[in-house]
Amino acid sequence: MMLEKIHSYELKKQLLQQVDGTGPFTLPITLFEKRWLKSMLDKNEIGLFLTDKTVVKIKSLLSTYPDYDSSVLLEKGKAKPVFREESIEGIHRTLRQGISHKKAFVISYQLKNGERIEGAEGFPYKLEYYVQKQQWYILWVEKNHVNPYLISTPLHNIENVVIQDLEEQDYKQYQGKAKKLIQGQKKCATIVMNTKAFQAHAFEEEKHRIFYAFSCFDKEIVYDKADNFYEIRVYYRETEQYNLLQKIRMLGKKIIVQEPEELRTAMKQSAINALERYSKNS
């Protein structure tokens, strides 16, 4: 939940403003989450997410909070990653810096069939982590292509990447192309709150819990004041559907998926599979 809150655009902006010393630290996280975050800052993998400057700044903000003993946590159902995170740390940092500084790149990588692509010039748009595959990907657009398309490359398939300067007008052009391609891939899920599942005194708390659950997705919230009715339109790509389904299952009867039909079918099948498993074990 803590990381999902940070993925929310407004909260991310506030956190970065505080790190830069230009804004208040108003990230609404609990004491437990602050202690957990403090413990995570000492992990080797933190370099994949934050710069050294940011880590130092957040540590100073959390210095008054007690340490959290992460040894009491038990992680269940964790699949073994198909690669070592240390092997992509340098590539991840280079790509992250290229994106933040509005640069282009030259990349050499390997396709699924083993074919090697050398010296491809591109525009890095976004780094994504696919939960289902436990892999990092870079979304990028090939430069100087008549009909550009969005390419998704696993970081562990990248052999070399070199950052290049990019003119401001070219940056805006490729940024616009990438956004248009992303939007063209997105689907919309319409989700409504099942207010019958809430106790009256818990409505506000449950409402915010639901909003937080979808905070890592692009979304619109429509509110009908007369009926106190909320409709959430969640925009997602095919690669994000697995994560979206996890959120929907987590919220249970508190929400109802109205569309698309493929999500409703997936939820029905999930319930059938669960019933079959428990029927066999009973």
N, C-alpha and C positions, 0 to 999 in steps of 0.2 A: 504493500500500500504506500509506503514511504516513497519508493522510486516512482510510482505512478503519479503521485502528487507533484514531484519535481518535473515530470514530463509535461504537465499542464503548462501551456505557454505563459500565462500570466505569472504563475508561481516561479517558473524558471527565470523569467525576466527579473522578478524581485530578488531572487537569490543572486543572480549575476550582478545586479546593481549594488547589493550589499558587499559582494566580494570586491567590486571596484570602488567601494566607498561612496557611492552616489545615491544610496537609497536605504530605507529601513529594513531590518530583518524581520519580516512578517510571515514567514513560511509556517502555515498552521499545522505543525506536527506535534505529536504527543511526547511526553517525557521518555517513554519507552523507545520511541523512534529516534529521539535525539541521542539516547545512550547507545542504541544500535548503530546509528550513523557514526558516532565517535569511534566505536570499535572497528568499523569497516574501513576507516581512513588509514589504518595501519596494515591493511592487506596489500599484498604485492600487486593484485589485479587492479587496484585503484587507479594506477597509471593509465589504464585503458579508458577511464571515464573523465578524470580531472587532471589539470596541470598541477605542478608542484606548488605554484603560487596559490591556487585555489584551495588545495589541501591545507596549506599552512593557515590561510585565512579562516577556513571553516573550523579548524582545530582551535583557533583562538576564540571563536564564537562559542564553542562547546566546552571550553576549558573548565567551566564551573560545574559541569554536570558529572555525576559519578560514572566510573567506568562500568561497562557492561561485560559480564562473564559469558562470552559466546560459546564456551565449552558445554553449557547446559542445553544448547540447541541440538535437536536431533533432526537431520534432514532425511526425509523418506522419499522413495521413488525417484532418486536422482540417477539419471542416465549418465554413462561415461561419455565425456566429450570426445569427438572424433579427432581432436588435435589438441596440442598443448597451447594454452593461452600465451605463454611466454614467446612462442614462435611468431605470433602476430603483433606483439606489443609495439614494436618499432613501426610496422606498417600502419597500425591503427593510429598511432600518434601523428605520423606524417600526414595521413589522410585527414585527420581531425584538424590539424593546423592549416592544411590547404583549404578546407571548407571554411574555417573561421576567418581566414585572411583573403578569401575570394580569389583563389588561384585556380589554374588549370593543372593538368598532370600528364606525364607520359608513363604508361603502365605496360608491364609485361606479365602475362598470366597464362594459366592453363585452363582449357575447356574441359567439360565432363568427359569427352571422348579421348582426352589425352593430348589433343592438338595444342600447340604452344602459339600464343599470339605475342609478338614482340613489338615494342615501341608504339603502341596505340595511343593517340592523343585524345584526351577527353576532359570533360568537366565533371568534377566530383560533386554530387548534389547532397547525398545524405548517407550516414552510417546507420545501419539497422541491425538489431539482434533478433534472430528468429528463435523464439522460445522452443518450438517443437524440435528443431534441428540442433539447438544449442550452438549456433554458428553466427559469426559476424559477417555482414555483407556490406558492400559499397554499391550504392545506386549512382550511376553515372551516365552521361550522354557523350557519345563520340563526336569529336569536333570535325568541322568541315565535311559533314555528311549531308547529302541532298535531302534525305528523308530520315532525320535522326530518330532513334528509338531509345528507350530506357533499358540500360544493361544492369543486371544484378550479378555481382561477382563475389564469391566467398573469399574472405581475406586470406584464408590458408591456401588458396590457389594462386595468390599473387606472388610472383618471384621478385619483382622490383617495381618501385614507383618513385618518380622524380617530380617534384613540384615545379611548375612554371608560372611566370608572371602572366597576367591576363588584364587587358584593357577594361576600364570600367564599362564601356558600352558593350563590349563582348560578354562581360560577366552578366549584365542585365539580360542580354539576348539569350544566353544559355540557361540562366536561371528561369526565365520565362518559359522556355521550351520544356525544361524538366518539370516545372510545376504543371504545365498543361498536360504532359504525358502522364504524370501521377494522377491528376484528376480524372483523366480518361480511363484509368484502370480501377477507379474506386466504385464501390457499391454502397448502397444506403440501407441500413437496417432501421426500421421504425420500432421503437420499444416504448411501452407505456408502463407507468407505475400501477401496480395492482393495489390500490388503496384499501381494498377490503382485507388485505393481509396485514395491515398495520393497526396497531393500537393507537388511539387518538393522541395520547400523550407522547408517543414515540415517532410521530410523523416527521417532524423536522430532522431528527437524528437520522432516521432511515433515509430520508430524501438526500441528505448530504453524503451518506454512505454510498448511495447509488451513483450520485454524480462523481464521486471520487473513483469509483470502480471503472468508469469510462473516461477518466481524465487523460489517459494516454492516447486516446483517439480524437480525431477531428469530429466535432459534433455540434448540433444545434439543439437548443432546449425551447420547446414551445409550451407556454403556460396559459391555461384557460382559467382565469380568475373566478368566473362565475361558479364553475364546478370544482375548483381547486384541483385541476387535472394537469398532469405533466406528460408531455410526449418528448422522447429523446430520439433524435435522428443521428445515428452513428455512421460515419463514413469510414470505410475500411477497404484494403486491398486483399486480394486472394491470399497473400502470404500472411495476413493478419487475422484471418478467419479463425484459426485455431485458438489464438489468444482471446478473441472476442467470445467464442463459445465457452471458454473457461470462465470468463467474467459472468456470463449469463447463468451458467450452472451454479456459480458461487452465490448469486443473489436469489436463486430458487424461485419460490412463489411470489416474491415481492415485485417481480416484473413479468410482463407478458410480451413476447416477440410477435408483432403483428405482420411484419414482412421483412425480408423476402421469404418466399416459400421454402427455399433451400435451407435457410437457417432454422425454420420451424421443423422441417423434416429431420435435420441433423439433431435437434433437441429431442424429437420423438424417438429417433433411433438410439440416442444415448440412454434414454429412460428404459427402452426395451432391453438394451444390452445389460443394464444394471439389474433389471428384474430377472433376467435369465441367469445372471451370475449368482444372485442370491437364491434363486429357486433351486439351482444345482447344489448349492452348499447346505440347503435346509434339510 
